[in-house]
Amino acid sequence: MQPSTYLQPLTVPARNLQTFQLSNVPTWKSELGEHLGFLRLGKRSLTLAKQHIGLFAAWYESAFQQPFHPQAITNYALAQYRHHTLNEAR
């Protein structure tokens, strides 16, 4: 039985390495944008996904006083964000 592709680490080929080097956008945002592009989502879905992830990243940096990296997401951070969005952000 082969492992599910959902459990494999995300690897996204860089199409334009110069863009990655010159951009002041963190690498994870660039990789996320490319990954979302591969999913063939509609324009509105792409925009909303990027907005939601951007809001989470901003909240994470504010709440934990450290730069956001997707690999550092914990269940605790997700539970805190859920509490924040349901109770405090409204």
SULRA-V943532 format. One record per residue. N is the residue number from 1. RES is the residue in three letters. SS is DSSP state (~ for helix, > for strand, _ for the rest). BURIAL is # if it has 24 or more other C-alpha atoms within 12 Angstrom, else .. Layout:
n/res/ss/burial
N/RES/SS/BURIAL
N/RES/SS/BURIAL
//
This chain:
n/res/ss/burial
1/MET/_/.
2/GLN/_/.
3/PRO/_/.
4/SER/_/.
5/THR/~/.
6/TYR/~/.
7/LEU/~/.
8/GLN/_/.
9/PRO/_/.
10/LEU/_/.
11/THR/_/.
12/VAL/_/.
13/PRO/_/.
14/ALA/_/.
15/ARG/_/.
16/ASN/_/.
17/LEU/~/.
18/GLN/~/.
19/THR/~/.
20/PHE/~/.
21/GLN/~/.
22/LEU/~/.
23/SER/_/.
24/ASN/_/.
25/VAL/_/.
26/PRO/_/.
27/THR/~/.
28/TRP/~/#
29/LYS/~/#
30/SER/~/#
31/GLU/~/#
32/LEU/~/#
33/GLY/~/#
34/GLU/~/#
35/HIS/~/.
36/LEU/~/#
37/GLY/~/.
38/PHE/~/.
39/LEU/_/.
40/ARG/_/.
41/LEU/_/.
42/GLY/_/.
43/LYS/~/.
44/ARG/~/.
45/SER/~/.
46/LEU/~/.
47/THR/~/.
48/LEU/~/.
49/ALA/~/.
50/LYS/~/#
51/GLN/~/.
52/HIS/~/.
53/ILE/~/.
54/GLY/~/.
55/LEU/~/.
56/PHE/~/#
57/ALA/~/#
58/ALA/~/.
59/TRP/~/#
60/TYR/~/#
61/GLU/~/.
62/SER/~/.
63/ALA/~/.
64/PHE/~/.
65/GLN/_/.
66/GLN/_/.
67/PRO/_/.
68/PHE/_/#
69/HIS/_/.
70/PRO/~/.
71/GLN/~/.
72/ALA/~/.
73/ILE/_/.
74/THR/_/.
75/ASN/~/.
76/TYR/~/.
77/ALA/~/.
78/LEU/~/.
79/ALA/~/.
80/GLN/~/.
81/TYR/~/#
82/ARG/~/.
83/HIS/~/.
84/HIS/~/.
85/THR/~/.
86/LEU/~/.
87/ASN/~/.
88/GLU/~/.
89/ALA/_/.
90/ARG/_/.
//
